[in-house]
Amino acid sequence: TERDAMETNAIQSGDIRLDPKMMKVWVNDKEVHLKKKEFQLLEFLMRNRDIVFSKEELYSRVWGLDSYGHINRLREEIEENPSDSKHIITVWGVGYKFV
């Protein structure tokens, strides 16, 4: 069915669900409204789970802009405690990864 096809394209990781076709994100079944670039960043990180990307790689692979501010805003939207992130992890001296 169409619903099954949409669900197949959705990405689920723990309490975060991302639907790329609908451009929607839910955290603990509550919809979170992200800006387009933050959505693209989250989708990229979720599709490449556990892979560490430097800021420069994120710039070029996602959209070519400064991702630092976007990562902080994204953490504020999807993390219960943004200062102790459990999904978007900083790998000091290297970059970021999604777990």
N, C-alpha and C positions, 0 to 999 in steps of 0.2 A: 504494500500500500504506500501511498504518498507519505504518510506519517512515518512508516518504517524507514523509508528512504531518507527522510529528514533526520531521523534519529541516528541512522548509520553515519551521517556526516558530522554529527555532533561529537565533541571531544569531552570526555568526562575524566576528571582527576580529583579524587577525594570529594570534597564538598563543592568543587567548581565544575560547572557545565557550560560549554561554549558551543553555540550553534552558528556556524559560519554563514549558512544561507539566510538565516533570520537576522544575523548580526546582533545576537543577544547573548548575554552572560548571566548566569544565575550562581549565587553563592548561598549555600544552605537553602536552596529552593526559593530564594528571594532574588528578583531581577535586579541587576546592577547596571546602571547606565554609564557606559564608557564612551569617551570621545573616539572618533574613528581611528586615530593613530594608536591610542592605548589598546583598542580592540585588536588591531593588527599586531601589535607587540605581544599581547597575551596569546593570541592564536599561534604566532610563530614560536614562542617559548613552549607552549603546550604541545605543539607538534614535534618539537625537538627536545622533549623531556630528558632531563639529566645531562644534557650537553651544555658545557660552559662556553659562553660567547663573550668576547671582549666588547667593550663599548663600540669600538670601531666596526666590529663585525655586525653588531646590531644596527649601527648607522646604515651600513651599506645593504644589509640583507632585508631590513624592514622598510626603511624609507629615506635614509641618508641625512636625517636630522639628529640633533642632540637627544639621546634617549634617556639621559640621567633624570631629567625632570619628569619624563613620562613614566619611568620605572617607579619613582616615588609616588606619583599620583595613582598609578595602577595598584601599588601596594595598599594605599589608603582605601581604594575601592574594594579590593578582594580579600584583604587580610583582616582577621579579627583584631590582631595587634600588629599594625604596620611596622613598629620598631623592632618586633621580634618575628619577622616574616617566616612562615612555614612553607610557602609555595615558591616565591621568587627569592632565591638565595644569592647573596653576594659571595663570590669566591675572590677573596682579597688579592689584589695585585693581578687578577686575571680578567674577571668580568662577572657575568650573572648566569644562573641556570634556573630552570623550573623543575621542581620535584613534587 
